[in-house]
Amino acid sequence: MSERRAVFVDVDGTLVGHDGRIPPSATDAVRAARANGHLVLLCTGRTPASLWPAVDAVGFDGAVAASGAWVTLGGTTNAPETVLVQRSVSPDVLAEVRAFFDEHDTDVLLDGVDAIHGSPRVRERLLRVVGTGADPDGPFGFVERIRTDGKLPEPIVKVEFIG
């Protein structure tokens, strides 16, 4: 066997085609690399809450998600065996960010590991862009699951604004 390598695979436009589907060839390549003893890790700006079951079903050895704020080994993206890194936005900074976006009437997404929280209008705004017929188990399925109740019960690992 050749030297063991770590392979990092992005989601959008790499693992997942522009049609929102994971081609069998991508799944086969990930599984072949793992079968040859290489580590294959998901590497994405997405948070685990914005991923969908088909991504986990491919089978990865871990993930570098939320642009590096959430790094795991083993298990699935949402239920890893080991969390190596979890960086979150501090409550003070989060309060400042929320106040800024509220003051400027800007829609915002506050991504946790298990859920995505958003400003009151953000879900409807995103649905106008991606369409209300988006596959709930596809790349934009997270839009329907965005919480807009204002409660943030978990650490926030990523902040996105919609301008």
MOLINNOR-V111813 format. One record per residue. N is the residue number from 1. SS is DSSP state (a for helix, b for strand, c for the rest). PHI is phi in whole degrees, -180 to 180 (999 if undefined). Layout:
((N:SS:PHI) (N:SS:PHI))
This chain:
((1:c:999) (2:c:-75) (3:c:-60) (4:c:-68) (5:c:-124) (6:b:-110) (7:b:-114) (8:b:-110) (9:b:-120) (10:c:-76) (11:c:-91) (12:b:-71) (13:c:87) (14:c:-119) (15:c:-68) (16:b:-105) (17:c:-72) (18:c:-67) (19:c:-86) (20:c:85) (21:c:-113) (22:b:-96) (23:c:-69) (24:a:-54) (25:a:-63) (26:a:-69) (27:a:-61) (28:a:-61) (29:a:-66) (30:a:-63) (31:a:-67) (32:a:-67) (33:a:-62) (34:a:-65) (35:a:-63) (36:c:-87) (37:c:91) (38:c:-89) (39:b:-86) (40:b:-122) (41:b:-119) (42:b:-72) (43:b:-137) (44:c:-148) (45:c:-77) (46:c:-67) (47:c:-89) (48:a:-55) (49:a:-67) (50:a:-98) (51:c:-89) (52:c:-132) (53:a:-54) (54:a:-62) (55:a:-68) (56:a:-62) (57:a:-65) (58:a:-61) (59:c:97) (60:c:-124) (61:c:-86) (62:b:167) (63:b:-152) (64:b:-114) (65:b:-119) (66:a:53) (67:a:55) (68:a:97) (69:c:-79) (70:b:-136) (71:b:-124) (72:b:-134) (73:b:-132) (74:c:72) (75:c:66) (76:c:-112) (77:c:-59) (78:c:-88) (79:c:-138) (80:c:-74) (81:c:-73) (82:b:-137) (83:b:-99) (84:b:-87) (85:b:-140) (86:b:-139) (87:c:-103) (88:c:-130) (89:c:-76) (90:c:-65) (91:a:-55) (92:a:-65) (93:a:-66) (94:a:-61) (95:a:-62) (96:a:-65) (97:a:-63) (98:a:-62) (99:a:-63) (100:a:-61) (101:a:-68) (102:a:-62) (103:a:-61) (104:c:-98) (105:c:49) (106:c:-113) (107:b:-69) (108:b:-142) (109:b:-115) (110:b:-116) (111:b:-92) (112:c:-100) (113:c:-79) (114:c:-102) (115:c:-154) (116:b:-116) (117:b:-108) (118:b:-144) (119:c:-66) (120:c:-54) (121:c:-97) (122:a:-64) (123:a:-61) (124:a:-63) (125:a:-63) (126:a:-67) (127:a:-65) (128:a:-64) (129:a:-81) (130:a:-91) (131:c:91) (132:c:-75) (133:c:-91) (134:c:-60) (135:c:-59) (136:c:-63) (137:c:-109) (138:c:-119) (139:c:-57) (140:c:-112) (141:c:-61) (142:a:-63) (143:a:-59) (144:a:-66) (145:a:-96) (146:c:-62) (147:b:-89) (148:c:-124) (149:c:-82) (150:c:84) (151:c:-90) (152:c:-121) (153:c:-80) (154:c:-140) (155:c:-64) (156:c:-100) (157:c:-105) (158:b:-158) (159:b:-121) (160:b:-129) (161:b:-116) (162:b:-109) (163:c:-104))
